[in-house]
């Protein structure tokens, strides 16, 4: 296997791993998300050009729910990436909302079998639910503001 992760390709180390397909892993690192192909031994930095800029900060957690990857970067709230449509959305704390993300610092993401997803942040948990029929987010018990 070729180790093309150096110098400094994975920042200060691997923080989170997520299996995307049989031979594909996403690697959450101190400098963003990388896709690693086990067969070729090659890695590729993801999300270098998005409408939110390059996603290059510390990744805390990545989880897959159906065809979505949910991940958090330091201080940037929650990102949700649709693997089928390649759409990326960012959800963030809004101090004018009493419900929703309690902080943009998210440490953990915990999908449940009933469709709820709990988000653990620096100011406590938040919860939302996927609407599986329409393949879009349906928020409950909390409100997220989508950044544009």
DSSP file (Angstrom, degrees, kcal/mol; ACC not computed):
  #  RESIDUE AA STRUCTURE BP1 BP2  ACC     N-H-->O    O-->H-N    N-H-->O    O-->H-N    TCO  KAPPA ALPHA  PHI   PSI    X-CA   Y-CA   Z-CA
    1    1 A X              0   0    0      0, 0.0     2,-0.4     0, 0.0    40,-0.1   0.000 360.0 360.0 360.0 133.8    0.0    0.0    0.0
    2    2 A X        -     0   0    0     38,-0.4     2,-1.2     1,-0.1    38,-0.0  -0.704 360.0-146.9 -83.6 128.7    1.3    3.4   -0.9
    3    3 A X    >   +     0   0    0     -2,-0.4     3,-0.6     1,-0.1    39,-0.1  -0.727  33.5 157.9 -97.9  86.7    1.3    5.9    2.0
    4    4 A X  T 3   +     0   0    0     -2,-1.2    -1,-0.1    37,-0.6    38,-0.1   0.149  48.3  96.8 -93.9  20.3    0.6    9.1    0.2
    5    5 A X  T 3>> +     0   0    0      4,-0.1     4,-2.3     5,-0.0     5,-0.7   0.564  66.9 120.6 -83.6  -8.4   -0.7   10.7    3.3
    6    6 A X  T <45 +     0   0    0     -3,-0.6     2,-0.1     2,-0.2     0, 0.0  -0.807  44.9  39.9-113.6 154.3    2.6   12.4    4.1
    7    7 A X  T  45S-     0   0    0     -2,-0.3    -1,-0.2     4,-0.1     4,-0.1   0.495 135.9 -41.1 -82.9 139.6    3.8   15.0    4.6
    8    8 A X  T >45S+     0   0    0      3,-0.2     3,-0.7     1,-0.1    -2,-0.2   0.685  91.2 135.2  58.0  26.7    0.9   16.5    6.6
    9    9 A X  T 3<5S+     0   0    0     -4,-2.3    -3,-0.2     1,-0.2    -1,-0.1   0.836  80.8  34.0 -73.4 -30.6   -1.9   15.0    4.4
   10   10 A X  T > <S-     0   0    0     -5,-0.7     3,-1.9     1,-0.4    20,-0.8   0.070 102.8-137.5-109.9  23.3   -3.9   13.9    7.4
   11   11 A X  T <  S-     0   0    0     -3,-0.7    -1,-0.4     1,-0.3    -3,-0.2  -0.367  73.3 -15.6  62.0-129.3   -2.9   16.8    9.7
   12   12 A X  T 3  S-     0   0    0      1,-0.3    -1,-0.3    -2,-0.1     2,-0.2   0.209 120.4 -65.3 -96.4  15.2   -2.2   15.6   13.2
   13   13 A X    <   -     0   0    0     -3,-1.9    17,-0.8    -5,-0.0     2,-0.4  -0.626  67.3 -47.6 129.9 174.0   -3.8   12.2   12.8
   14   14 A X  E     +A   29   0A   0     -2,-0.2    15,-0.2    15,-0.2     3,-0.1  -0.680  41.5 170.6 -85.5 128.4   -7.0   10.4   12.2
   15   15 A X  E     +     0   0A   0     13,-3.5     2,-0.3    -2,-0.4    14,-0.2   0.751  67.3  13.5-104.0 -36.9   -9.9   11.4   14.4
   16   16 A X  E     -A   28   0A   0     12,-1.8    12,-3.6    45,-0.1     2,-0.4  -0.999  58.2-160.2-146.8 142.1  -12.8    9.5   12.8
   17   17 A X  E     -A   27   0A   0     -2,-0.3     2,-0.4    10,-0.2    10,-0.2  -0.965   9.5-178.2-122.7 141.8  -13.2    6.7   10.3
   18   18 A X  E     -A   26   0A   0      8,-2.1     8,-3.0    -2,-0.4     2,-0.5  -0.963  23.3-136.4-143.0 122.8  -16.4    5.9    8.3
   19   19 A X  E     +A   25   0A   0     -2,-0.4     6,-0.2     6,-0.2     3,-0.1  -0.679  26.1 171.9 -77.7 121.3  -16.9    3.0    5.8
   20   20 A X  E     -     0   0A   0      4,-2.3     2,-0.2    -2,-0.5     5,-0.2   0.815  66.1 -11.8 -97.0 -41.3  -18.7    4.4    2.7
   21   21 A X  E >  S-A   24   0A   0      3,-1.6     3,-0.8     1,-0.0    -1,-0.3  -0.833  90.8 -72.5-147.7-178.2  -18.5    1.4    0.5
   22   22 A X  T 3  S+     0   0    0      1,-0.3    -3,-0.0    -2,-0.2    -1,-0.0   0.879 130.9  16.4 -52.3 -44.8  -16.7   -2.0    0.4
   23   23 A X  T 3  S+     0   0    0     15,-0.0    15,-3.0    14,-0.0     2,-0.5   0.225 111.8  88.5-115.2  13.5  -13.2   -0.5   -0.4
   24   24 A X  E <   +AB  21  37A   0     -3,-0.8    -4,-2.3    13,-0.2    -3,-1.6  -0.956  45.9 176.2-122.2 128.0  -13.8    3.1    0.4
   25   25 A X  E     -AB  19  36A   0     11,-2.5    11,-3.5    -2,-0.5     2,-0.5  -0.952  22.6-139.6-121.7 146.0  -13.3    4.8    3.8
   26   26 A X  E     -AB  18  35A   0     -8,-3.0    -8,-2.1    -2,-0.4     2,-0.6  -0.900  18.2-153.5 -98.9 137.6  -13.7    8.5    4.7
   27   27 A X  E     -AB  17  34A   0      7,-3.5     7,-2.5    -2,-0.5     2,-0.6  -0.955   1.3-153.5-114.4 118.3  -11.0    9.7    7.1
   28   28 A X  E     +AB  16  33A   0    -12,-3.6   -13,-3.5    -2,-0.6   -12,-1.8  -0.819  29.9 165.5 -89.9 124.8  -11.8   12.6    9.4
   29   29 A X  E >   -AB  14  32A   0      3,-2.8    30,-2.3    -2,-0.6     3,-1.2  -0.658  54.1 -88.0-131.1-177.4   -8.6   14.4   10.3
   30   30 A X  T 3  S+     0   0    0    -20,-0.8    28,-0.2   -17,-0.8   -19,-0.2   0.567 126.1  42.1 -72.8  -8.5   -7.4   17.6   11.8
   31   31 A X  T 3  S-     0   0    0      1,-0.4     2,-0.3   -18,-0.2    -1,-0.3   0.044 123.4 -77.3-128.3  28.0   -7.4   19.2    8.4
   32   32 A X  E <   -B   29   0A   0     -3,-1.2    -3,-2.8    25,-0.6     2,-0.4  -0.777  67.3 -36.6 119.9-160.5  -10.6   17.9    6.9
   33   33 A X  E     -B   28   0A   0     22,-0.5    13,-3.1    13,-0.4     2,-0.4  -0.897  46.5-169.6-113.1 135.8  -12.0   14.8    5.3
   34   34 A X  E     -BC  27  45A   0     -7,-2.5    -7,-3.5    -2,-0.4     2,-0.5  -0.925  17.1-137.8-120.6 145.3  -10.1   12.4    3.1
   35   35 A X  E     -BC  26  44A   0      9,-3.2     9,-2.1    -2,-0.4     2,-0.5  -0.917  20.8-162.6-101.9 128.7  -11.4    9.5    1.0
   36   36 A X  E     -BC  25  43A   0    -11,-3.5   -11,-2.5    -2,-0.5     2,-0.6  -0.951   7.7-154.4-116.6 126.3   -9.2    6.4    1.2
   37   37 A X  E  >> -BC  24  42A   0      5,-2.7     4,-2.3    -2,-0.5     5,-0.5  -0.881   1.6-160.9 -99.1 116.2   -9.4    3.6   -1.4
   38   38 A X  T  45S+     0   0    0    -15,-3.0    -1,-0.2    -2,-0.6   -14,-0.1   0.886  87.8  53.3 -65.1 -39.9   -8.2    0.4    0.1
   39   39 A X  T  45S+     0   0    0    -16,-0.4    -1,-0.2     1,-0.2   -15,-0.1   0.913 121.4  28.4 -63.7 -43.8   -7.6   -1.3   -3.3
   40   40 A X  T  45S-     0   0    0      2,-0.2   -38,-0.4   -39,-0.1    -1,-0.2   0.705  95.5-133.8 -92.0 -20.3   -5.4    1.4   -4.7
   41   41 A X  T  <5 +     0   0    0     -4,-2.3   -37,-0.6     1,-0.3     2,-0.3   0.637  61.9 132.8  76.0  12.8   -3.9    2.7   -1.4
   42   42 A X  E   < -C   37   0A   0     -5,-0.5    -5,-2.7   -39,-0.1     2,-0.3  -0.689  42.1-155.4-101.0 151.2   -4.6    6.3   -2.6
   43   43 A X  E     -C   36   0A   0     -2,-0.3     2,-0.4    -7,-0.2    -7,-0.2  -0.914   4.1-165.6-122.7 153.2   -6.2    9.1   -0.7
   44   44 A X  E     -C   35   0A   0     -9,-2.1    -9,-3.2    -2,-0.3     2,-0.3  -0.996  23.6-122.8-139.4 129.9   -8.1   12.2   -1.9
   45   45 A X  E     -C   34   0A   0     -2,-0.4     3,-0.3   -11,-0.2   -11,-0.3  -0.573  32.4-150.4 -73.6 131.5   -9.0   15.3    0.0
   46   46 A X        +     0   0    0    -13,-3.1   -13,-0.4    -2,-0.3     9,-0.1  -0.597  65.2  24.4-100.1 161.9  -12.7   15.9   -0.1
   47   47 A X        +     0   0    0     -2,-0.2     8,-2.7     2,-0.1     3,-0.2   0.854  66.5 143.5  57.5  43.1  -14.7   19.2    0.1
   48   48 A X  S    S+     0   0    0     -3,-0.3     2,-0.4     1,-0.3    -1,-0.1   0.766  74.0  32.4 -80.5 -25.7  -11.9   21.4   -1.2
   49   49 A X  S    S+     0   0    0      5,-0.1    -1,-0.3     4,-0.1     2,-0.3  -0.890  79.1 139.7-134.8 103.8  -14.4   23.6   -3.1
   50   50 A X    >   -     0   0    0     -2,-0.4     3,-1.9    -3,-0.2     4,-0.0  -0.840  66.7-100.6-132.2 171.3  -17.9   24.1   -1.7
   51   51 A X  T 3  S+     0   0    0     -2,-0.3     3,-0.1     1,-0.3    97,-0.0   0.630 126.7  53.4 -68.1 -10.2  -20.3   27.0   -1.4
   52   52 A X  T 3  S-     0   0    0      1,-0.5    -1,-0.3    95,-0.0     2,-0.1   0.303 120.2-110.4-100.4   6.0  -19.0   27.2    2.2
   53   53 A X    <   -     0   0    0     -3,-1.9    -1,-0.5     2,-0.1     2,-0.3  -0.424  64.7 -24.9  90.9-173.5  -15.4   27.3    1.2
   54   54 A X        -     0   0    0     -5,-0.1     2,-1.2    -2,-0.1    -6,-0.2  -0.584  59.2-137.3 -73.5 131.0  -12.9   24.6    1.7
   55   55 A X        +     0   0    0     -8,-2.7   -22,-0.5    -2,-0.3    -9,-0.1  -0.755  51.6 139.6 -89.6  96.3  -13.8   22.3    4.6
   56   56 A X        +     0   0    0     -2,-1.2    -1,-0.2   -24,-0.2     2,-0.1   0.162  30.5 103.5-129.9  17.4  -10.3   22.0    6.2
   57   57 A X  S    S-     0   0    0    -26,-0.2   -25,-0.6     1,-0.1   -28,-0.2  -0.393  83.4 -58.6 -98.0 179.5  -10.8   22.2    9.9
   58   58 A X        -     0   0    0    -27,-0.2    16,-2.0   -28,-0.2     2,-0.4  -0.349  49.7-142.6 -61.0 122.7  -10.7   19.6   12.6
   59   59 A X  E     +D   73   0B   0    -30,-2.3    14,-0.2   -27,-0.3     3,-0.1  -0.753  19.7 179.8 -87.9 130.8  -13.3   16.8   12.1
   60   60 A X  E     -     0   0B   0     12,-2.4     2,-0.3    -2,-0.4    -1,-0.2   0.851  61.2  -4.2 -98.6 -43.7  -15.0   15.5   15.2
   61   61 A X  E     -D   72   0B   0     11,-0.6    11,-1.7    45,-0.1    -1,-0.4  -0.996  49.5-167.4-151.7 152.0  -17.4   12.9   14.1
   62   62 A X  E     +D   71   0B   0     -2,-0.3     2,-0.3     9,-0.2     9,-0.2  -0.993  14.4 172.2-139.2 133.7  -18.9   11.3   11.0
   63   63 A X  E     -D   70   0B   0      7,-2.6     7,-3.3    -2,-0.4     2,-0.5  -0.989  23.6-134.9-140.3 149.0  -21.9    9.1   10.8
   64   64 A X  E     -D   69   0B   0     -2,-0.3     2,-0.4     5,-0.2     5,-0.2  -0.904  16.9-179.2-107.4 133.3  -23.9    7.6    7.9
   65   65 A X  E >   -D   68   0B   0      3,-2.3     3,-2.2    -2,-0.5     2,-0.2  -0.958  67.2 -55.9-128.0 110.2  -27.7    7.6    7.9
   66   66 A X  T 3  S-     0   0    0     -2,-0.4    66,-0.0     1,-0.3     0, 0.0  -0.392 123.8 -15.4  54.3-120.3  -29.1    5.9    4.8
   67   67 A X  T 3  S+     0   0    0     -2,-0.2    16,-3.1    -3,-0.1    17,-0.5   0.137 121.2  93.4 -98.8  20.2  -27.5    7.8    1.8
   68   68 A X  E <   -DE  65  82B   0     -3,-2.2    -3,-2.3    14,-0.2     2,-0.5  -0.884  58.8-153.6-114.4 143.7  -26.4   10.8    4.0
   69   69 A X  E     -DE  64  81B   0     12,-2.7    12,-2.9    -2,-0.4     2,-0.5  -0.980  12.9-162.2-112.1 123.6  -23.1   11.4    5.7
   70   70 A X  E     +DE  63  80B   0     -7,-3.3    -7,-2.6    -2,-0.5     2,-0.3  -0.891  20.0 162.9-103.3 131.8  -23.4   13.7    8.8
   71   71 A X  E     -DE  62  79B   0      8,-2.4     8,-3.0    -2,-0.5     2,-0.4  -0.984  25.9-142.2-148.7 159.9  -20.2   15.3   10.0
   72   72 A X  E     -DE  61  78B   0    -11,-1.7   -12,-2.4    -2,-0.3   -11,-0.6  -0.975   6.3-163.6-127.9 138.0  -19.0   18.1   12.2
   73   73 A X  E >   -D   59   0B   0      4,-0.7     3,-2.1    -2,-0.4    33,-0.4  -0.865  48.0 -78.4-111.6 151.6  -16.1   20.5   11.9
   74   74 A X  T 3  S-     0   0    0    -16,-2.0    31,-0.2    -2,-0.3   -16,-0.1  -0.271 111.1 -11.2 -53.3 117.5  -14.8   22.5   14.8
   75   75 A X  T 3  S+     0   0    0     29,-0.2    -1,-0.3     1,-0.1    30,-0.2   0.528 112.2  97.6  74.3   7.3  -17.0   25.5   15.4
   76   76 A X  S <  S-     0   0    0     -3,-2.1    29,-0.2     1,-0.4     2,-0.2   0.266  77.6-133.1-114.1  11.8  -19.0   25.1   12.1
   77   77 A X        -     0   0    0     27,-2.6    -4,-0.7    -4,-0.4     2,-0.4  -0.470  53.0 -24.7  76.8-144.9  -22.1   23.2   13.2
   78   78 A X  E     -EF  72  91B   0     13,-2.8    13,-3.4    -6,-0.2     2,-0.4  -0.906  51.0-161.5-114.6 133.0  -23.4   20.2   11.4
   79   79 A X  E     -EF  71  90B   0     -8,-3.0    -8,-2.4    -2,-0.4     2,-0.4  -0.904   3.1-164.1-108.6 142.6  -22.8   19.3    7.7
   80   80 A X  E     -EF  70  89B   0      9,-2.6     9,-2.2    -2,-0.4     2,-0.5  -0.987   4.9-167.6-129.0 121.9  -25.0   16.8    5.9
   81   81 A X  E     -EF  69  88B   0    -12,-2.9   -12,-2.7    -2,-0.4     2,-0.7  -0.933  14.2-144.2-113.7 126.4  -23.8   15.4    2.6
   82   82 A X  E  >  -E   68   0B   0      5,-2.9     4,-2.2    -2,-0.5     5,-0.3  -0.804   6.3-160.0 -89.3 113.9  -26.1   13.4    0.3
   83   83 A X  T  4 S+     0   0    0    -16,-3.1    -1,-0.2    -2,-0.7   -15,-0.1   0.780  89.0  47.6 -65.8 -26.9  -24.0   10.6   -1.4
   84   84 A X  T  4 S+     0   0    0    -17,-0.5    -1,-0.2     1,-0.1   -16,-0.1   0.924 125.2  25.0 -80.7 -47.1  -26.5   10.3   -4.2
   85   85 A X  T  4 S-     0   0    0      2,-0.1    -2,-0.2     0, 0.0    -1,-0.1   0.586  95.4-130.8 -94.7 -11.5  -27.1   13.9   -5.2
   86   86 A X     <  +     0   0    0     -4,-2.2     2,-0.3     1,-0.2    -3,-0.1   0.653  53.7 153.4  67.6  17.3  -23.7   15.2   -3.9
   87   87 A X        -     0   0    0     -5,-0.3    -5,-2.9    -6,-0.0     2,-0.4  -0.607  28.4-160.9 -79.7 136.1  -25.6   18.0   -2.2
   88   88 A X  E     -F   81   0B   0     -2,-0.3     2,-0.4    -7,-0.2    -7,-0.2  -0.971   9.7-178.4-118.8 130.5  -23.9   19.5    0.9
   89   89 A X  E     -F   80   0B   0     -9,-2.2    -9,-2.6    -2,-0.4     2,-0.4  -0.961  13.8-149.5-128.5 148.5  -25.8   21.5    3.6
   90   90 A X  E     -F   79   0B   0     57,-0.5    57,-1.5    -2,-0.4     2,-0.4  -0.951   7.9-167.1-117.2 136.2  -24.7   23.2    6.7
   91   91 A X  E     -FG  78 146B   0    -13,-3.4   -13,-2.8    -2,-0.4     2,-0.3  -0.973  15.7-179.8-122.2 137.4  -26.8   23.6    9.8
   92   92 A X  E     - G   0 145B   0     53,-2.1    53,-1.2    -2,-0.4     9,-0.3  -0.907  33.1 -89.1-139.7 161.3  -25.8   26.0   12.6
   93   93 A X        -     0   0    0     -2,-0.3     2,-0.4    51,-0.1     9,-0.1  -0.429  34.2-162.9 -64.4 138.4  -26.7   27.4   16.0
   94   94 A X    >   -     0   0    0      7,-0.5     3,-2.0     5,-0.2     5,-0.0  -0.970  11.9-154.0-128.1 115.3  -28.8   30.5   15.9
   95   95 A X  T 3  S+     0   0    0     -2,-0.4    -1,-0.1     1,-0.3    -2,-0.0   0.679  93.9  61.4 -64.9 -16.8  -28.9   32.5   19.1
   96   96 A X  T 3  S+     0   0    0     -3,-0.0     2,-0.4     2,-0.0    -1,-0.3   0.509  91.9  79.5 -86.2  -4.9  -32.3   33.9   18.2
   97   97 A X    <   -     0   0    0     -3,-2.0    -3,-0.1     1,-0.1    48,-0.0  -0.868  63.1-158.7-104.0 134.6  -33.9   30.4   18.2
   98   98 A X  S    S+     0   0    0     -2,-0.4     2,-0.3    44,-0.0    -1,-0.1   0.711  81.2  47.8 -83.1 -19.6  -34.9   28.7   21.4
   99   99 A X  S    S+     0   0    0     -5,-0.0     2,-0.3    43,-0.0    43,-0.2  -0.790  87.8  48.7-115.0 160.8  -34.8   25.3   19.8
  100  100 A X  S    S+     0   0    0     41,-0.3    44,-0.2    -2,-0.3    -7,-0.1  -0.736  97.0   5.4 116.2-162.2  -32.2   23.6   17.6
  101  101 A X        -     0   0    0     42,-0.4    -7,-0.5    -2,-0.3     3,-0.1  -0.367  56.2-155.9 -57.4 133.0  -28.5   23.2   17.7
  102  102 A X  S    S+     0   0    0     22,-0.3     2,-0.3     1,-0.2    -1,-0.2   0.597  73.7   5.1 -88.4 -11.9  -27.3   24.6   21.1
  103  103 A X        -     0   0    0     21,-0.1    -1,-0.2     1,-0.0    -9,-0.0  -0.979  60.1-127.6-162.8 156.3  -23.8   25.2   19.8
  104  104 A X  S    S+     0   0    0     -2,-0.3   -27,-2.6   -12,-0.1     2,-0.9   0.438  91.9  89.2 -87.4  -1.4  -21.7   25.2   16.6
  105  105 A X        +     0   0    0    -30,-0.2    17,-2.1   -29,-0.2     2,-0.5  -0.857  61.6 179.5 -97.7 104.5  -19.2   23.0   18.5
  106  106 A X  E     +H  121   0C   0     -2,-0.9    15,-0.3   -33,-0.4   -46,-0.1  -0.924  17.4 174.1-113.1 124.8  -20.4   19.5   17.9
  107  107 A X  E     +     0   0C   0     13,-2.7     2,-0.3    -2,-0.5    14,-0.2   0.766  64.4  21.0 -97.0 -31.7  -18.4   16.6   19.4
  108  108 A X  E     -H  120   0C   0     12,-1.8    12,-2.8   -47,-0.1     2,-0.4  -0.985  49.9-159.0-147.3 151.9  -20.6   13.6   18.5
  109  109 A X  E     -H  119   0C   0     -2,-0.3     2,-0.5    10,-0.2    10,-0.2  -0.999  13.2-173.2-130.0 126.7  -23.4   12.4   16.2
  110  110 A X  E     -H  118   0C   0      8,-3.0     8,-2.4    -2,-0.4     2,-0.2  -0.858   7.0-160.1-130.2  98.3  -25.6    9.4   17.2
  111  111 A X  E     -H  117   0C   0     -2,-0.5     2,-0.3     6,-0.2     6,-0.2  -0.538  12.2-153.5 -74.5 141.4  -28.1    8.0   14.8
  112  112 A X    >   -     0   0    0      4,-2.9     3,-1.5    -2,-0.2    -1,-0.0  -0.767  25.7-114.4-112.0 160.0  -30.9    5.9   16.3
  113  113 A X  T 3  S+     0   0    0     -2,-0.3    -1,-0.1     1,-0.3     4,-0.0   0.719 112.8  61.4 -67.5 -21.4  -32.9    3.1   14.6
  114  114 A X  T 3  S-     0   0    0      2,-0.1    -1,-0.3     1,-0.0     3,-0.1   0.399 123.1 -99.3 -86.3   4.1  -36.2    5.1   14.8
  115  115 A X  S <  S+     0   0    0     -3,-1.5    15,-1.3     1,-0.4    -2,-0.1   0.229  82.8 129.8  97.9 -13.5  -34.7    7.9   12.5
  116  116 A X  E     - I   0 129C   0     13,-0.2    -4,-2.9    -5,-0.1     2,-0.4  -0.454  41.3-159.9 -69.8 147.9  -33.8   10.3   15.3
  117  117 A X  E     -HI 111 128C   0     11,-2.8    11,-1.8    -6,-0.2     2,-0.4  -0.990   3.7-153.9-129.7 123.6  -30.3   11.7   15.3
  118  118 A X  E     -HI 110 127C   0     -8,-2.4    -8,-3.0    -2,-0.4     2,-0.5  -0.820   4.4-157.1 -99.5 136.7  -28.8   13.1   18.5
  119  119 A X  E     -HI 109 126C   0      7,-3.0     7,-1.9    -2,-0.4     2,-0.7  -0.959   3.8-153.3-115.1 121.5  -26.1   15.7   18.3
  120  120 A X  E     +HI 108 125C   0    -12,-2.8   -13,-2.7    -2,-0.5   -12,-1.8  -0.855  27.1 165.7 -98.8 116.5  -23.8   16.2   21.3
  121  121 A X  E >   -HI 106 124C   0      3,-1.5     3,-1.5    -2,-0.7   -15,-0.2  -0.605  53.2 -88.3-123.2-177.0  -22.4   19.7   21.5
  122  122 A X  T 3  S+     0   0    0    -17,-2.1   -16,-0.1     1,-0.3     3,-0.1   0.671 126.4  40.3 -68.3 -16.6  -20.6   22.0   23.9
  123  123 A X  T 3  S-     0   0    0      1,-0.5    -1,-0.3   -18,-0.3     2,-0.2   0.101 125.7 -79.4-118.7  21.7  -23.9   23.2   25.3
  124  124 A X  E <   -I  121   0C   0     -3,-1.5    -3,-1.5     2,-0.0    -1,-0.5  -0.540  65.8 -36.0 112.7-177.5  -25.8   19.9   25.4
  125  125 A X  E     -I  120   0C   0     -5,-0.2     2,-0.3    -2,-0.2    -5,-0.2  -0.425  39.9-169.4 -86.4 155.9  -27.7   17.7   23.0
  126  126 A X  E     -I  119   0C   0     -7,-1.9    -7,-3.0    -2,-0.1     2,-0.3  -0.914   9.8-154.5-131.2 160.6  -29.9   18.5   20.0
  127  127 A X  E     +I  118   0C   0     -2,-0.3    13,-0.3    -9,-0.2     2,-0.3  -0.996  16.0 165.7-139.6 142.7  -32.2   16.1   18.1
  128  128 A X  E     -I  117   0C   0    -11,-1.8   -11,-2.8    -2,-0.3     2,-0.4  -0.949  21.2-136.6-145.9 171.2  -33.7   15.8   14.6
  129  129 A X  E     -IJ 116 138C   0      9,-1.2     9,-2.0    -2,-0.3     2,-0.3  -0.973  12.8-130.2-131.9 141.7  -35.4   13.2   12.5
  130  130 A X  E     - J   0 137C   0    -15,-1.3     2,-0.9    -2,-0.4     7,-0.2  -0.722  14.4-139.0 -85.8 140.0  -35.0   12.2    8.8
  131  131 A X  E  >> - J   0 136C   0      5,-2.2     5,-1.4    -2,-0.3     4,-0.7  -0.879  20.8-169.2 -95.0 101.7  -38.2   12.0    6.7
  132  132 A X  T  45S+     0   0    0     -2,-0.9     3,-0.2     1,-0.2    -1,-0.2   0.795  75.9  57.9 -69.6 -31.1  -37.3    8.8    4.8
  133  133 A X  T  45S+     0   0    0      1,-0.2    -1,-0.2    -3,-0.1    -2,-0.0   0.908 117.0  32.2 -66.8 -41.1  -40.1    9.0    2.2
  134  134 A X  T  45S-     0   0    0     -3,-0.2    -1,-0.2     2,-0.2    -2,-0.2   0.428 101.2-130.7 -97.8   1.0  -39.2   12.4    0.9
  135  135 A X  T  <5S+     0   0    0     -4,-0.7     2,-0.3     1,-0.2    -3,-0.2   0.907  71.2 105.9  48.7  49.8  -35.4   12.0    1.4
  136  136 A X  E   <S-J  131   0C   0     -5,-1.4    -5,-2.2     2,-0.0     2,-0.3  -0.939  77.9 -85.2-145.8 168.7  -35.2   15.3    3.2
  137  137 A X  E     -J  130   0C   0     -2,-0.3     2,-0.5    -7,-0.2    -7,-0.2  -0.600  31.8-170.7 -82.9 135.1  -34.8   16.5    6.7
  138  138 A X  E     -J  129   0C   0     -9,-2.0    -9,-1.2    -2,-0.3     2,-0.3  -0.976  17.5-147.7-122.2 113.7  -37.8   16.9    9.0
  139  139 A X        +     0   0    0     -2,-0.5     2,-0.4   -11,-0.2   -11,-0.1  -0.590  18.5 178.9 -88.0 141.8  -36.9   18.6   12.2
  140  140 A X        +     0   0    0    -13,-0.3   -13,-0.2    -2,-0.3   -40,-0.1  -0.999  63.4   2.6-142.0 144.3  -38.6   17.8   15.4
  141  141 A X  S    S+     0   0    0     -2,-0.4   -41,-0.3   -15,-0.1     2,-0.3   0.471 126.9  48.1  60.9   2.6  -38.2   19.1   19.0
  142  142 A X  S    S-     0   0    0    -43,-0.2     2,-0.4   -16,-0.1   -16,-0.0  -0.975  73.1-137.1-160.7 162.1  -35.5   21.4   17.7
  143  143 A X        -     0   0    0     -2,-0.3   -42,-0.4    -4,-0.1     2,-0.4  -0.987  13.0-160.5-129.1 129.4  -35.1   23.9   14.9
  144  144 A X        -     0   0    0     -2,-0.4     2,-0.6   -44,-0.2   -51,-0.1  -0.867  12.2-140.8-108.4 143.5  -32.0   24.3   12.8
  145  145 A X  E     -G   92   0B   0    -53,-1.2   -53,-2.1    -2,-0.4     2,-0.5  -0.912  19.6-138.4 -99.8 124.9  -31.1   27.4   10.7
  146  146 A X  E     -G   91   0B   0     -2,-0.6     2,-0.3   -55,-0.2   -55,-0.2  -0.713  13.4-138.3 -84.3 127.8  -29.6   26.5    7.4
  147  147 A X              0   0    0    -57,-1.5   -57,-0.5    -2,-0.5   -95,-0.0  -0.635 360.0 360.0 -81.8 142.8  -26.6   28.7    6.4
  148  148 A X              0   0    0     -2,-0.3    -1,-0.1   -59,-0.1    -2,-0.0   0.407 360.0 360.0-111.2 360.0  -26.6   29.7    2.8
